[in-house]
Every structure is written in C-alpha cells, then in structure tokens.
Amino acid sequence: MFGFLKRKTENKIYAPVKGVCLSLSEVNDQVFSSKMMGEGVAFRFDGDEIYAPCSGEVILIASTKHALGIRTENGTEVLLHIGLETVNLQGQGFEVLVQAHDKVKVHQPLVRIDRQLMDEQKIDLILPMVITNTNDYEIRVYDETQTVNCNSIVMETMKR
C-alpha cells in the first residue's frame, strides 16, 4: 500500500583496479562477452592488487582463487573474475587477502597476484566484473573505454 514510501537503495560499484575500463564484449570469453554471467564491465590493469569495488560480504572465493564474489547491503551480487584461463593455475599466483563471510569495505585489498608468474604463463589478465543477479536490478553502466582508478564509479545498481 505505501509503496511510494519505500526508498530504492542505490549501490555504487567502483573500479577494482587502476587501468582501463572496457565493454564486456571485448572479453575473449563468450560466457562474459555474451553477458551469460550478467551485466558488467571488464578491466585491463597493470597492478598486482584487486580491491573491493563495493562494501559488502564476501560470498564466494573460488577454490582456485581466481574469482571472488561480494554481496552488497542492497543484495547486489558482484563477481570479480581475475584473468582468463586462470582456473588452470589451480590457485598458483594468487594470494587471497580475505575469507568467505568477511565483511569488506569499498577499496579494501582482496587479492594480490604474482604478475611475473602471470606473464610467464601468458595469462590474459583482463578482469571481468559482473552483476550475477542482473534480473533483480536496474543497472547503469558508466562510459566504457575509460581510464579508471579505484575511486572511479563504473556502475550503479538499484533494486527493481
């Protein structure tokens, strides 16, 4: 009845790295480029740390340490997938700095990578970041193909 009194909570999603933000269509993996996993963006980056793009709870850490999920207060589920074919490394080259169910703050370091190992293994370190429960949210993706840092807002979500 008083639906107009309910405030929709917005959630700002920041870049998890310093680099260039790209369209998911530029990811050389059809699961991401076709948005099968959800709406989002990708990043090319030079650093060795991945930061929390939002505050929330860590809900997933892949056993191979190449992917991490965070659920925000408004329920948005954000998946960070570090590189392509990184699952084959079986965790080698990744140092996860958080644990499942940890509460994290935006810009908090989550994962450190061994960039030298990634280069030696010829890993494509593009980093797709997708909203896995896309159907539950209105998602605004900011301009793609821009230089970003961890203070750059790249998406916003609002519960439908």
N, C-alpha and C positions, 0 to 999 in steps of 0.2 A: 504494500500500500504506500508507504512513504519512500518509494524508490528514489525519488529525486533528492532525498536527504543523504543517500549513500554516496560517499565520495569514491570515485575510482582512484586507486593508487597507481601512480606512475612509477616506473623504475628506470633509472638511467643506467645504461651499460657503457662502460668506458673501454678504451683500448687496453688489452692486457700486456702490450709490448710497445716499444718505440720502433717505428718503421713506417711502412706504407699500408694503408687500408685498401683492400681490393674487393671486388664483387665475388660472390661465391662461384659465379660462372667461370672465373679464372683458376679455380682449383682443379687440378688434373686428376680428379676422382669423381666419378659420376654420382656417388652417394651424396657428396656435398654439392657439386655443381648443379645437380638437378633439384636440390633442396629436399631430397628424401628425408634427411635428418631434421629439417626445419629451416626457417628463415635465418639469415645471418650475414656475416661478412668474413673476410679472411685477411691475414696479415703476412707480409714479408718483413722480417726483422733481423737485426744483426746481433742483438744482445744475447745473454745467456740466462736471463731470468724471465719467468712468466708471472705476471701479477694478477691479483683478483680484479676482474672487471666490474665487480659489484660486491656489496656486502651480502652475507647470507650464510647458509650451512653447506659444507662440503657433503654432497650426497653420493658421489662416485669418485673412486680412484681406480683406474684400470690396473689389473694385476701387473701389466706390462708398463705401467707408469706413464704412458703416452697420452692419456686422456683423463680429464678431470671434470666433474660436474658440480655446479653450485645451484642451490635453490634460494631465491631471494625471499624477502618478507612477504611480497605480494604473490609468491608462488611461481614466478618465472624460473624455468629450469634452463641454465646456461651450460652448454658443453664446450669445453676447450679441447681441441684435438691437435696435438703438437706434431706436426710433420706428417708426411705420407710414408707408408710402409714402415713406420717406426715400431709397429707392433712386433715386427720381426726381430727387433733388438732385444726383446724379452726383458725390458727394464734397464738394460745397459745404457749408460749415458744420461740417465735421468735421476735426479735427487729430488724426491717429493718432500716439501717442507711443511706439509700439513697432514692431518689424518682425517679419515671419514668421520663425519658428525662434528668436526670442528666448526666453530663459528668464525668466520673470516670477515675482515673489513676491506672495503674497496682499497686497492693499491697495495695490499699485503702480498709479499712474495709467496708464491705457491709451489713453483717447480724451478729447479736450476738444471740446465742442460750442459753437457760436455760438447761444446761446439766443435772442438777439434775432432772428436770421435764422429760426430755427425758429418763433418766434411770428409773424413777418411772413408766413411761408409756411403758417401754420395747421397745422403738423405735430403729429400726435398723438404725444407723446413717451413713450408707455408703452414700457417696456423689458422684453420677454420674455427670460427666461434659461432655456434648456432643456438637458437632457442628451440629446444626439443619439444616443448608443448605449445607450439605455434598456434594451434587452433583455439586455444583459450585466451589469446591476447591479440590486441591491436598492436602492431609492431611498426615503428617508424625507424627506417634505416637512413642514417645521415649520408651525406655525399660520400660516395665511394671514390677510390683512387685519390687519396689524400695522404699527406704526411701526418702521422699521429704520434702522440706520446700517451703516457698513462693518465693524463688529465683531459684527453680528448674524448668527448661523448660520441659514440659511434652508432648507438641505437637507444630507443626508448620503448618500453612495453607498458601497456595499460590493459588491465583485466577487462574482458568483454562483459 
